[in-house]
Amino acid sequence: MKYLITLIFFTVIFASCGSGDNTEAESQVSEELIEETKTLESENEALDETVQNIKTSTEELDKMLEEL
């Protein structure tokens, strides 16, 4: 996920280095990419939280199994 965010970031940079004729179109694309990046970062944080919850649940289940 972090690699995808990095790729989008570099795409925005390279898109902004193009010709000045399409500045408005590039600006719009850049804004869309920034919004997409923010969305991906939020999803990444949610996935990280889910992974942590799974790890915690697994540890709790392991303890319960040991008690049995």
C-alpha positions, 0 to 999 in steps of 0.5 A: 500500500505504501508503494502505491502511495509513493507511486501516486506521489511521483506521478503527481510530481512528473505530471506537474513537470509537463508543458505549461499549456495544460496547467489547468488540466494537470492541476485538476488531475493532481487534485484528484490524485491527492484526494485518491492518495488521502483515501488510500492512506485512510484505507491503509490506516483502517487495514493496519487497525484490522490487522492489529485487531486480528493479532490481538484476537489470535493472542487471546484465542491462543491463551484460551486454548492453553487454558483448556 
